[in-house]
Amino acid sequence: MVVGVVEIDVHGMTTEDAIKEIRRQLAGATSATYRIRVIHGYHGGTRIRDGIQEEFGYERESKVKRISMGNNPGITELILREL
C-alpha cells in the first residue's frame, strides 16, 4: 500500500455493503490519507461503481473532493485532498 492511499477490495460485496465499508474507511481516514482506492472489478463491479458515483459524487460527502477512475475500469478512486 502506498502511504496516504487506502485500498479497499469490495469484490463479491453487494453495493450496500461496499458503500458501508467505504463510509467506515472515510470515517477512519487520517489527515495523511489523500485517496481511497476502491477495487470493485469491471464485469460484476459496475453496479458498485455506479453506486459509488451516486453516493459520493456531486459533493454529497464533504470529505470527498472528487471521484476519479483508476488506472483500469475496475477501480474507482475517492480523492480526499490534492497533493
trRosetta pair geometry for C-beta under 8 A, 3 or more apart (Angstrom, degrees):
i j d omega theta_ij theta_ji phi_ij phi_ji
1 5 6.3 -159 -177 83 82 87
1 6 7.4 15 -162 -118 131 34
1 7 5.8 -142 -114 9 100 110
2 5 4.3 35 71 29 98 124
3 32 7.0 -63 170 166 90 117
4 32 5.5 -114 -95 157 73 75
4 33 5.9 157 -157 -122 50 31
4 34 4.7 5 175 18 111 96
4 35 6.6 58 135 25 84 86
5 33 7.6 128 -85 -145 15 72
5 34 7.3 -39 -73 60 62 76
5 35 4.8 -14 -114 74 80 104
5 36 7.6 160 -162 -95 58 24
5 37 5.8 25 -180 -11 106 114
6 25 5.5 170 129 -172 147 124
6 29 6.8 -115 -7 -104 145 92
6 33 5.7 0 -21 -137 110 123
6 35 7.4 -175 28 97 66 55
6 36 4.9 -19 67 -115 101 74
6 37 7.0 180 86 25 46 72
7 36 8.0 162 -88 -165 24 54
7 37 4.7 -23 -106 72 71 107
7 39 6.5 25 -174 -15 97 112
8 21 5.9 151 -167 134 138 117
8 22 6.5 -170 64 -88 167 68
8 25 5.8 -106 -62 -40 133 158
8 36 6.6 12 -1 180 113 98
8 37 7.1 169 23 86 67 54
8 38 5.2 -17 67 -112 103 66
8 39 6.8 -172 89 23 48 75
9 39 4.6 -22 -109 67 66 116
10 13 4.5 -70 -175 33 83 129
10 17 7.5 161 -155 104 103 88
10 18 3.9 65 -166 -120 146 105
10 21 6.3 175 -98 61 107 143
10 22 7.8 -25 -65 -47 141 94
10 38 6.1 -2 2 -169 122 95
10 39 6.8 160 21 76 69 57
10 40 5.1 -13 67 -100 106 76
10 45 7.5 114 86 -130 96 109
10 48 5.9 167 107 -162 132 156
11 39 6.9 -30 -35 118 93 92
11 40 6.9 158 -72 -152 55 32
11 41 5.3 85 -105 -31 92 122
11 44 7.8 75 -146 82 75 118
11 45 7.1 -59 -102 -77 65 115
13 17 4.2 -130 -171 89 106 116
13 18 4.5 137 102 -59 130 83
13 21 7.0 -64 -140 0 170 137
13 48 7.2 80 80 -99 94 136
14 17 4.7 92 51 9 80 101
14 18 6.9 -144 90 -6 40 87
15 18 5.7 -56 -147 37 30 113
15 19 6.3 29 156 -18 65 106
15 47 5.5 -99 -64 135 119 97
15 48 5.2 -166 -106 -99 74 60
15 50 8.0 -40 -122 71 136 82
15 51 4.0 150 -164 -46 119 165
16 19 6.0 -57 -150 35 26 108
16 20 6.6 29 151 -20 62 106
17 20 5.5 -52 -149 34 34 115
17 21 6.4 34 153 -18 66 104
18 21 5.8 -55 -151 36 32 110
18 22 6.4 32 151 -19 65 105
18 38 7.3 84 -179 -163 111 127
18 40 6.7 45 -144 -109 152 110
18 48 4.9 18 55 -140 171 117
18 51 6.9 106 75 86 120 136
18 52 7.5 -69 126 -64 120 96
19 22 5.5 -50 -145 36 34 113
19 23 6.3 38 153 -20 65 104
19 51 6.0 -101 -57 145 116 119
19 52 7.2 -169 -93 -88 84 60
19 55 5.3 -178 -131 -90 126 176
20 23 5.7 -54 -149 36 30 112
20 24 6.4 34 150 -23 63 104
21 24 5.5 -50 -149 32 34 116
21 25 6.5 31 153 -16 65 104
22 25 5.8 -56 -150 38 33 109
22 26 6.3 37 150 -22 66 105
22 36 6.8 117 -147 138 86 146
22 38 6.3 -14 -94 -90 116 131
22 52 7.0 138 -63 -116 170 97
22 55 7.9 115 77 101 140 139
22 56 7.3 -87 138 -52 142 139
22 78 7.2 112 -164 -18 118 150
23 26 5.5 -51 -145 35 32 115
23 27 6.4 36 154 -22 64 104
24 27 5.8 -53 -151 33 29 112
24 28 6.6 9 156 -2 62 112
25 28 6.0 -68 -147 48 31 101
25 29 6.4 56 151 -54 66 92
25 36 5.7 123 122 -131 131 135
26 29 5.6 -31 -150 -7 33 119
26 36 6.9 -65 -75 -36 73 159
26 61 6.9 -59 -154 178 161 138
26 63 5.4 143 -167 75 109 151
26 64 7.5 -51 -120 -50 130 94
26 78 7.6 -54 -86 117 106 155
26 80 8.0 169 -130 -95 82 120
29 33 4.1 -111 -160 69 94 147
29 36 7.0 -83 -88 -61 131 114
29 63 6.8 126 55 -178 140 143
29 80 6.2 -158 159 -103 155 164
30 33 5.4 112 53 -5 61 97
33 36 7.1 32 172 -62 120 81
33 80 6.0 39 118 43 85 155
34 79 7.2 -7 158 -158 75 66
34 80 5.4 -150 -156 61 34 95
34 81 4.8 -84 -132 60 88 84
34 82 7.6 124 -168 -90 121 2
34 83 6.1 74 162 -67 166 82
35 77 5.6 -13 -168 -171 109 111
35 78 6.9 150 -159 77 55 54
35 79 5.8 -20 -105 -110 83 55
35 80 6.4 -147 -72 13 30 88
36 77 7.0 155 79 -157 47 59
36 78 4.4 -4 56 54 100 107
36 80 6.8 75 -11 -35 90 110
37 70 6.4 78 -148 -96 99 127
37 75 6.1 -13 -172 -166 94 113
37 76 7.9 157 -157 83 49 39
37 77 5.1 -20 -104 -104 67 87
38 48 7.6 -145 149 143 126 117
38 52 6.2 -179 67 -102 161 153
38 75 6.8 149 78 -157 53 59
38 76 4.9 -16 62 65 107 86
38 77 7.2 -177 19 -86 74 33
38 78 7.0 57 -16 -12 109 98
39 70 8.0 -1 -94 -8 66 168
39 74 6.5 29 -160 134 69 95
39 75 5.6 -24 -103 -102 62 83
40 45 3.3 141 133 -164 87 126
40 48 4.1 -154 -153 88 139 133
40 49 5.6 -176 76 -55 149 78
40 52 7.6 -138 -39 -22 152 134
40 74 6.2 -156 69 -175 60 68
40 75 7.3 151 22 -100 75 30
40 76 6.5 8 8 10 122 102
41 44 5.4 6 106 59 136 82
41 45 3.4 148 69 -24 73 125
41 48 7.9 74 47 38 82 130
41 74 4.7 -23 -142 -147 18 115
42 45 5.9 0 -39 46 11 106
42 46 6.9 30 -178 -54 44 87
42 72 7.3 -79 -61 144 120 99
42 73 4.8 65 -114 98 112 102
42 74 4.1 -76 -45 -72 78 91
43 46 7.4 -51 -179 -14 14 102
44 47 7.6 -39 170 19 52 103
45 48 4.9 -51 -163 41 70 115
45 49 5.9 77 137 -27 84 98
45 74 5.7 83 54 -143 147 78
46 49 5.2 -47 -144 35 39 117
46 50 6.3 40 156 -19 67 102
47 50 5.9 -53 -149 37 29 110
47 51 6.4 32 150 -20 62 108
48 51 5.5 -55 -148 37 33 115
48 52 6.4 38 152 -24 66 101
49 52 5.8 -52 -152 30 30 112
49 53 6.7 31 151 -18 63 103
49 76 5.4 153 -129 -44 83 133
50 53 5.6 -51 -151 34 35 113
50 54 6.3 30 153 -16 66 108
51 54 5.7 -57 -145 40 31 110
51 55 5.8 21 161 -14 68 114
52 55 6.0 -61 -137 43 25 104
52 56 5.7 -25 -179 25 65 115
52 57 7.8 87 129 -30 60 94
52 67 6.9 146 135 -138 102 140
52 76 5.2 133 93 103 157 158
52 78 7.6 -123 -176 -64 116 105
53 56 7.3 -76 -123 54 12 77
53 57 4.7 10 -173 -23 57 136
53 67 6.3 -178 -109 103 66 166
53 76 7.7 -114 -54 -143 79 149
54 57 6.6 -16 -76 30 11 108
55 60 6.7 -143 161 93 35 143
55 61 7.5 34 139 -36 74 120
56 60 6.1 -145 -139 66 20 105
56 61 4.7 -30 -136 11 75 130
56 64 4.8 45 180 27 107 172
56 67 6.2 117 101 -71 106 123
56 78 6.0 -48 149 -114 155 121
57 60 6.5 37 70 11 37 110
57 64 8.0 -78 -83 118 30 137
57 67 5.4 -60 -91 4 87 137
59 62 7.6 35 -173 -95 75 47
59 64 8.0 -168 -118 83 35 86
60 64 7.9 0 63 56 67 123
61 64 4.4 52 83 16 109 111
63 80 5.6 -22 163 -133 86 96
64 67 6.8 17 172 -61 124 80
64 78 4.9 -67 -122 -168 111 106
64 79 7.0 92 -162 63 68 52
64 80 6.5 -59 -103 -95 44 59
65 79 5.1 -65 61 104 99 93
65 80 6.4 105 -1 -167 97 15
65 81 6.4 109 -19 -90 139 33
65 82 7.0 -95 98 -35 165 81
66 79 4.8 0 61 50 78 121
67 76 6.4 -8 -173 -179 105 104
67 77 7.1 151 -162 82 55 52
67 78 5.9 -26 -107 -104 75 59
67 79 7.1 -163 -87 12 22 85
68 76 7.6 152 81 -165 43 57
68 77 4.6 -21 67 66 91 105
68 79 5.8 58 -4 -33 112 114
69 73 6.9 -19 -169 -114 122 51
69 75 7.1 104 -180 87 57 72
69 76 6.3 -45 -115 -110 49 62
69 77 7.4 59 144 18 4 87
70 73 8.0 -172 60 -79 85 9
70 74 7.4 -51 60 75 127 51
70 75 2.6 -24 30 99 153 118
70 76 6.3 -99 -18 -61 96 15
70 77 5.4 118 -76 -30 80 101
71 75 6.5 20 37 51 62 140
72 75 5.7 80 60 10 73 104
79 82 7.0 31 170 -75 124 61
